[in-house]
Amino acid sequence: FAIYYLNNILIYSKIFIEYKEYIRKILNVLYKYKLSINIEKSKFYIRETIFFKYLISENEIRIELSKVEVI
């Protein structure tokens, strides 16, 4: 339900109630280890995002087309 890489955390779920619970769990772990997030840079409850050159939406994961070059 979560992917972490360097300073990025992607939390995902198809079920909204589970998603809220996952956010709570991640924030509790961050708090436990005295880590924090920049709330101004954070995005919650979005249906589509770009994460490491992949466009992730409710129904699919695909390469972000703006990052693809013709050889």
C-alpha positions as CSV (number, residue, x, y, z in Angstrom):
1,F,0.0,0.0,0.0
2,A,3.0,2.3,0.0
3,I,6.2,2.8,-2.1
4,Y,9.1,4.8,-0.7
5,Y,12.1,6.1,-2.6
6,L,14.5,8.8,-1.2
7,N,12.1,11.6,-0.2
8,N,9.0,10.4,-2.0
9,I,6.2,8.4,-0.5
10,L,3.3,7.1,-2.7
11,I,0.3,5.7,-0.7
12,Y,-2.4,4.0,-2.8
13,S,-5.6,2.1,-2.4
14,K,-8.7,1.5,-4.5
15,I,-10.8,1.7,-1.4
16,F,-11.1,5.2,0.2
17,I,-11.4,4.0,3.8
18,E,-8.3,1.8,3.4
19,Y,-6.5,4.8,1.9
20,K,-7.2,7.0,4.9
21,E,-6.0,4.2,7.2
22,Y,-2.8,3.8,5.2
23,I,-2.1,7.5,5.5
24,R,-2.6,7.3,9.3
25,K,-0.2,4.4,9.5
26,I,2.5,6.1,7.4
27,L,2.2,9.3,9.4
28,N,2.5,7.3,12.7
29,V,5.7,5.6,11.5
30,L,7.2,8.9,10.5
31,Y,6.3,10.4,13.8
32,K,7.7,7.4,15.7
33,Y,11.1,7.8,14.0
34,K,11.0,11.6,14.3
35,L,10.7,12.1,10.6
36,S,8.4,14.7,9.0
37,I,6.8,15.7,5.7
38,N,6.4,19.1,4.1
39,I,2.6,19.4,4.1
40,E,2.7,22.2,1.6
41,K,4.4,19.9,-0.9
42,S,2.2,16.9,-0.1
43,K,-0.8,15.9,-2.1
44,F,-3.6,13.8,-0.7
45,Y,-6.7,12.2,-2.2
46,I,-5.7,12.6,-5.8
47,R,-6.9,10.3,-8.6
48,E,-3.9,10.7,-10.8
49,T,-0.2,11.5,-10.3
50,I,3.2,11.2,-11.9
51,F,5.6,9.1,-9.8
52,F,9.1,8.5,-11.2
53,K,8.2,9.0,-14.9
54,Y,5.0,6.9,-14.6
55,L,1.5,8.2,-14.8
56,I,-0.5,6.4,-12.1
57,S,-4.3,6.6,-12.2
58,E,-7.2,4.7,-10.7
59,N,-7.2,2.2,-13.7
60,E,-3.7,2.1,-15.1
61,I,0.0,2.7,-14.7
62,R,1.8,3.9,-17.8
63,I,4.9,5.7,-18.9
64,E,4.6,9.5,-18.9
65,L,4.5,10.3,-22.6
66,S,6.3,13.6,-22.2
67,K,9.4,11.7,-21.1
68,V,9.5,9.4,-24.1
69,E,11.8,10.4,-27.0
70,V,11.8,9.0,-30.6
71,I,15.2,7.7,-31.6
